[in-house]
Amino acid sequence: MLLAVLDVGSNSAHLQIVQPRPRKPPLPVYRLKAPTLLAEEVTADGALSPAGVERVVRAVACTVEAYRRHKVDDLIPLATATIRDATNSAEIYRRVLDETGVQLRSLSGEDEARVTFAAVRRWHAPSSRLWLLDIGGMSMEVAAGAGDQPDLAVTLPLGAGLLTRRLLPDHPAGRADVERLRRHVRGVLKPVARDLARTPRPDLVVGTSKTFKQLAELTGDGERLERRALRRWVPRLAAMTPRERGKLPGVAPARARQLLAGAVTAVTAMEALDLRTLGVCPWALREGLLLRRYYELRRH
């Protein structure tokens, strides 16, 4: 059996094909990324621009031949927050279906947090109290719990692309803009930090998503993110152009513009939650969707 997930997000349409195996991690078979680059294509009224819609359609079309060639048994086509929350999302879904035959679907932000939590739980900590942070392009998910499913799962409008577009117009960025962003992130996180403070401290804190992976590569060994090291990098990133950031170790040029917002959000979240360090997990939403579908198919 071959399963595939197509994750269509703000930077790319990412096709991942795996062969599930009982009691073992899925065996990777094939990956393909087609760029979408939607961060600058969201209009003032929340719609995806015509150019952005075309990019989504072309990116999905690029993946169709690949999953058909591999004779995938089951495809999970997911549109994440940039498309899900666009005011013209119905048009985007219709265009993709008409031109590629792929029926995109979406999860709520809270459901994305739950699925990602389950994947991280399988990878890292089957019996530990876990806190999860995930910074995407349009939103940030937070989940916490000690079981297979989180006791708390929330989504916040703190995506690195969204914050860049709304609060960091200039690059290099001025100190006032960076501080304004920090205050905004702290304010949005305050209710979540208050809720988490009422729960037992975690045995393990994990960050997922490309943002955390890039920051961990930039500041250390790629497997852990230290708050102190990240705080030192924020003014350095603010002083750089996107082109200069794109030349840093582990930084994808397509994500370089939003890296500063991701760094400020990550370090502010770690301060608000009193976290000195967190681990970075290679499994996230895509792996969670694949695992969930595999167990659904086994039950039937």
Solvent accessible surface area in square Angstrom, and as a share of the most:
residue,aa,sasa,rsa
1,M,116,0.52
2,L,37,0.18
3,L,1,0.00
4,A,0,0.00
5,V,0,0.00
6,L,0,0.00
7,D,18,0.09
8,V,0,0.00
9,G,11,0.11
10,S,15,0.10
11,N,15,0.08
12,S,19,0.12
13,A,0,0.00
14,H,11,0.05
15,L,0,0.00
16,Q,9,0.04
17,I,1,0.00
18,V,4,0.02
19,Q,73,0.32
20,P,17,0.11
21,R,78,0.29
22,P,65,0.41
23,R,212,0.77
24,K,116,0.49
25,P,71,0.45
26,P,23,0.14
27,L,75,0.37
28,P,94,0.59
29,V,59,0.34
30,Y,60,0.23
31,R,125,0.46
32,L,52,0.26
33,K,110,0.47
34,A,5,0.04
35,P,93,0.58
36,T,0,0.00
37,L,75,0.37
38,L,0,0.00
39,A,26,0.20
40,E,105,0.47
41,E,28,0.12
42,V,24,0.14
43,T,58,0.34
44,A,120,0.93
45,D,103,0.54
46,G,24,0.23
47,A,17,0.13
48,L,3,0.02
49,S,17,0.11
50,P,110,0.69
51,A,52,0.40
52,G,0,0.00
53,V,2,0.01
54,E,68,0.30
55,R,72,0.26
56,V,0,0.00
57,V,7,0.04
58,R,139,0.51
59,A,2,0.02
60,V,0,0.00
61,A,47,0.37
62,C,79,0.47
63,T,0,0.00
64,V,14,0.08
65,E,121,0.54
66,A,3,0.02
67,Y,27,0.10
68,R,144,0.52
69,R,133,0.48
70,H,48,0.21
71,K,165,0.70
72,V,27,0.15
73,D,96,0.50
74,D,35,0.18
75,L,36,0.18
76,I,15,0.07
77,P,15,0.09
78,L,6,0.03
79,A,0,0.00
80,T,21,0.12
81,A,7,0.05
82,T,6,0.04
83,I,0,0.00
84,R,52,0.19
85,D,80,0.41
86,A,8,0.06
87,T,97,0.56
88,N,28,0.14
89,S,22,0.14
90,A,77,0.60
91,E,68,0.30
92,I,0,0.00
93,Y,46,0.17
94,R,129,0.47
95,R,47,0.17
96,V,0,0.00
97,L,71,0.35
98,D,97,0.50
99,E,98,0.44
100,T,14,0.08
101,G,50,0.48
102,V,4,0.02
103,Q,68,0.30
104,L,3,0.02
105,R,147,0.54
106,S,41,0.26
107,L,32,0.16
108,S,50,0.32
109,G,4,0.04
110,E,62,0.28
111,D,53,0.27
112,E,14,0.06
113,A,0,0.00
114,R,94,0.34
115,V,10,0.06
116,T,4,0.02
117,F,0,0.00
118,A,31,0.24
119,A,0,0.00
120,V,0,0.00
121,R,8,0.03
122,R,103,0.38
123,W,112,0.39
124,H,70,0.31
125,A,4,0.03
126,P,110,0.69
127,S,106,0.68
128,S,28,0.18
129,R,55,0.20
130,L,0,0.00
131,W,3,0.01
132,L,0,0.00
133,L,1,0.00
134,D,18,0.09
135,I,1,0.01
136,G,26,0.25
137,G,13,0.13
138,M,33,0.15
139,S,11,0.07
140,M,0,0.00
141,E,10,0.05
142,V,1,0.00
143,A,0,0.00
144,A,4,0.03
145,G,0,0.00
146,A,47,0.36
147,G,35,0.34
148,D,105,0.55
149,Q,104,0.46
150,P,18,0.11
151,D,118,0.61
152,L,31,0.15
153,A,16,0.13
154,V,39,0.23
155,T,41,0.24
156,L,21,0.11
157,P,73,0.46
158,L,0,0.00
159,G,0,0.00
160,A,1,0.00
161,G,4,0.04
162,L,6,0.03
163,L,2,0.01
164,T,7,0.04
165,R,66,0.24
166,R,160,0.58
167,L,27,0.13
168,L,0,0.00
169,P,76,0.48
170,D,84,0.44
171,H,28,0.12
172,P,67,0.42
173,A,12,0.09
174,G,39,0.38
175,R,218,0.80
176,A,81,0.63
177,D,31,0.16
178,V,11,0.06
179,E,64,0.29
180,R,98,0.36
181,L,0,0.00
182,R,45,0.16
183,R,134,0.49
184,H,75,0.33
185,V,0,0.00
186,R,108,0.40
187,G,46,0.44
188,V,36,0.21
189,L,0,0.00
190,K,131,0.55
191,P,62,0.39
192,V,10,0.06
193,A,18,0.14
194,R,116,0.42
195,D,55,0.29
196,L,1,0.01
197,A,82,0.64
198,R,171,0.62
199,T,50,0.29
200,P,81,0.51
201,R,133,0.49
202,P,24,0.15
203,D,107,0.55
204,L,41,0.21
205,V,16,0.09
206,V,0,0.00
207,G,0,0.00
208,T,0,0.00
209,S,18,0.12
210,K,74,0.31
211,T,8,0.05
212,F,0,0.00
213,K,64,0.27
214,Q,4,0.02
215,L,0,0.00
216,A,0,0.00
217,E,88,0.39
218,L,15,0.08
219,T,28,0.16
220,G,49,0.47
221,D,102,0.53
222,G,15,0.14
223,E,119,0.54
224,R,105,0.38
225,L,0,0.00
226,E,82,0.37
227,R,50,0.18
228,R,172,0.63
229,A,17,0.13
230,L,0,0.00
231,R,98,0.36
232,R,147,0.54
233,W,33,0.11
234,V,4,0.02
235,P,85,0.54
236,R,127,0.46
237,L,0,0.00
238,A,10,0.08
239,A,72,0.56
240,M,36,0.16
241,T,48,0.28
242,P,36,0.23
243,R,185,0.68
244,E,87,0.39
245,R,0,0.00
246,G,14,0.13
247,K,158,0.67
248,L,29,0.14
249,P,93,0.59
250,G,45,0.43
251,V,11,0.06
252,A,32,0.25
253,P,105,0.66
254,A,62,0.48
255,R,47,0.17
256,A,2,0.01
257,R,88,0.32
258,Q,14,0.06
259,L,4,0.02
260,L,0,0.00
261,A,0,0.00
262,G,0,0.00
263,A,0,0.00
264,V,0,0.00
265,T,0,0.00
266,A,0,0.00
267,V,0,0.00
268,T,1,0.01
269,A,0,0.00
270,M,0,0.00
271,E,58,0.26
272,A,40,0.31
273,L,7,0.04
274,D,95,0.49
275,L,8,0.04
276,R,195,0.71
277,T,44,0.25
278,L,1,0.00
279,G,4,0.04
280,V,16,0.09
281,C,1,0.00
282,P,62,0.39
283,W,29,0.10
284,A,18,0.14
285,L,19,0.10
286,R,53,0.19
287,E,16,0.07
288,G,4,0.04
289,L,6,0.03
290,L,3,0.02
291,L,15,0.07
292,R,109,0.40
293,R,66,0.24
294,Y,23,0.09
295,Y,75,0.29
296,E,55,0.24
297,L,66,0.33
298,R,134,0.49
299,R,175,0.64
300,H,186,0.83
